[in-house]
Amino acid sequence: MGKKVTHCFAVCAYKDSPYLEKCVQSLVKQSIKANIIMVTSTPSPFIEDIAKKYAIPLYVRKGKSDIRDDWNFAYNKAEAEYVTIAHQDDEYNLEYEAELQKMASKYKDISLFI
């Protein structure tokens, strides 16, 4: 594999979703270590506890909850060359980070990676 690129999963947490922890687990269990942050505009002890449990930085956006603003906030907080906005009910293949690294080092532009 070529040069490692900077990539971050930005988990968008909304209210107390029963799927949030499974999403986080799929990111924490990546075959190679992934950078992960969590953002929310609906803070709660539930979201805070999951972030703490997995040692994931949590950022709270002030203002009315709005998917566009929440996702833009997540993107801006990620501070990485590549950002995957992870919705709270997404689960990722355990090789996602490894494949992203491989493709990013192989191709000049992977603005969309599935």
Residue pairs with C-beta under 8 A, 6 or more apart in sequence:
1 101
1 102
1 105
2 105
2 106
3 105
4 101
4 105
5 81
5 82
5 100
5 101
5 104
5 105
6 35
6 80
6 81
6 82
7 34
7 35
7 80
7 81
7 82
7 83
7 84
7 97
7 100
7 101
7 104
8 34
8 35
8 36
8 37
8 78
8 79
8 80
8 82
8 83
8 84
9 27
9 34
9 35
9 36
9 37
9 83
9 84
9 86
9 92
10 36
10 37
10 38
10 39
10 74
10 75
10 77
10 78
10 83
10 84
10 85
10 86
11 20
11 23
11 24
11 27
11 36
11 37
11 38
11 39
11 56
11 74
11 86
11 88
12 39
12 40
12 70
12 71
12 74
12 85
12 86
12 87
12 88
13 20
13 38
13 39
13 40
13 42
13 47
13 50
13 88
14 40
14 41
14 42
14 65
14 70
14 88
15 42
15 44
16 44
16 46
16 47
17 88
17 89
19 88
19 89
20 46
20 47
20 50
20 88
20 89
21 50
22 91
23 86
23 87
23 88
23 89
23 90
23 91
23 92
24 36
24 38
24 50
24 54
24 56
25 54
26 90
26 91
26 92
26 93
26 94
27 34
27 36
27 86
27 92
28 34
28 36
28 54
29 94
30 92
30 94
30 95
30 96
30 97
30 98
31 94
31 95
31 97
31 98
32 97
32 98
32 101
33 97
34 97
35 78
35 80
36 54
36 56
37 56
37 57
37 58
37 59
37 74
37 77
37 78
38 47
38 50
38 51
38 56
38 57
38 58
38 59
39 58
39 59
39 60
39 61
39 70
39 73
39 74
39 77
40 47
40 58
40 59
40 60
40 61
40 70
41 60
41 61
41 62
41 63
41 64
41 65
41 66
41 69
41 70
41 73
42 65
43 60
47 58
48 58
50 56
51 57
51 58
59 73
59 77
61 69
61 70
61 73
63 69
71 85
74 83
74 85
75 83
75 85
81 104
82 100
82 104
82 110
82 113
84 96
84 100
84 113
86 92
93 99
99 113
100 110
100 113
103 110
103 113
104 110
104 113
